Amino acid sequence: MNTIILAAFGVAFLLSHPVLAPAQERARIAWAAFSATRVPLWVANEKGLLKKHGIAAEVIFFSNGPTALQALIANELDIVLTSAPNVVNPRLAGLDTIMIMALIPTFTEHIVTTAAIASTEQLKGKIGTVLECVNRET
């Protein structure tokens, strides 16, 4: 039990002190669209956690994911926080994009059907629609 407590204090001590780095590593980090999934980046930036760990971050807002991905592909950015389709679609088109982490481990889109449809295989060849339910203020 004492070993666990000592280890916990050791980890807390290490996390509470800045990493000794002779120089800051620059990173241009973009976030696309206002979403609660971007909160970890905002907190890390505002609380100085990135700087504490040797990253001189320039956090940049993009109004949409595809534009941010274009900037990433053009080497204008180092990291983009965006939704999975904004990474998958360019990859399917042959671009070298990868997703290294997901804050939400699933697609946020849902397929809603009648009870007669039990699997996505039953939708093959069918006609459907996409409905965007967004509360937009004008």
N, C-alpha and C positions, 0 to 999 in steps of 0.2 A: 504494500500500500504506500509506504514511504517513497519507494522508487517511482511510482506513478505520480505522486505529488511533486517530487523533485523534477521529474521530466516535464510536467505541466508548467512549473515555474521557469524551467530552462527555455521551453518553447516560447512562453510569454515574454521572457526577457529578450530573446533574439528577435521576436517580431516587433517589440517596442522600440528597438534601436535601429537607426538608419544603416543601410548597407554601406560599408566604406568603399566608395567608388571614386577613383581619381577624376573621372570625367562622366558627364551625363550622356547617355545614349539618346539621340534625337529620334523621335517617332511622330509621324503625322498620322493621327488617328481620326477617322471620319465616322460619324454616326448618321444614319439616314432615317428620317421620319420620327416624329414624337411618339414614343412608346415607353411603357413601364420597363420593358426589357433593356432599356438603355441606362437605367438608374445606376447599375454598378460602375459604369464608366464615369458618369457624372460625379458620383460620390468619391471614387478614387482620384479623380482630377481635383475636385474642390477641396478635399481633405489633404491633398499633397502626398497621397500614397504612391503615386507613380514616381514623383520626384524623390521620395524617400528611398525608393528601390532603384535609383539610378536612371530613370527614364525622364528625359525632358520632352514631355508630350505637348504637341500642338493639336488640340481637339477641335475638329472642324465639323460644322453642321451642313448636311446636304438635305434638300427637301425630298429626295427620293433615292431609292437604292440603285437603280440602273445607272444614274449619273455618277454616284459614288464609285460603283464598280468600274465605270469607264476611266475615272481618275486613277483607280488602283492599277488597272491594266496599263495605263500610260506612265506608270511609275511616279505619279505625283503624290501618292499616299503609300503608307506602309501597312495599315490595318483598316478594315472597314467593318463596322458593326451594322449588320443588315439582316434581312430575313432570308431564309433558305432558298426560296425561288430565285432571288437575285444572285445567288452563287451557282445554283444548279443550271439555270437556263444558259448562261454563258459557257459553262462547262460542256453542255450538250451541243453547243454550237462550235466546239473545238478549242475554246480558250483554256488557258492553264490556270483555272481558279480552284481553290480548295477551301473547304470549311474545316477549321481546326477545333471549333467549339460551338455548342449550341446552348444558349441561355434557356430556351424552351425546347426540350428534347423531342418535339413533334411539330408537324405542320399545324398551324393554327386554323387552317381551313377545314371545313367539315362537309361531308356529303349527307344531305338530308333526303330521304326517300320515303315511299310508302312501305308498309309492313311486307308487301309482296317482294321487295328487293332485299335479299339477305346477304349478298356479296357484291363486290365491285365487278366481278366477272359478268354478272347479269346486266351490267350497263353497257357492255360492248355493243357498238352499232346503234345505240339509242341516242336521241337528241335531248340535250339538257340546257340549262341556263346557269349563268353565274349571277348571283345577287350580291351586291356590295351594300352592306348595312353599316353606314358610317354616319356619325353625328357630326356634321360640318357646320361651323359657324361662319356666317358671311358678313 
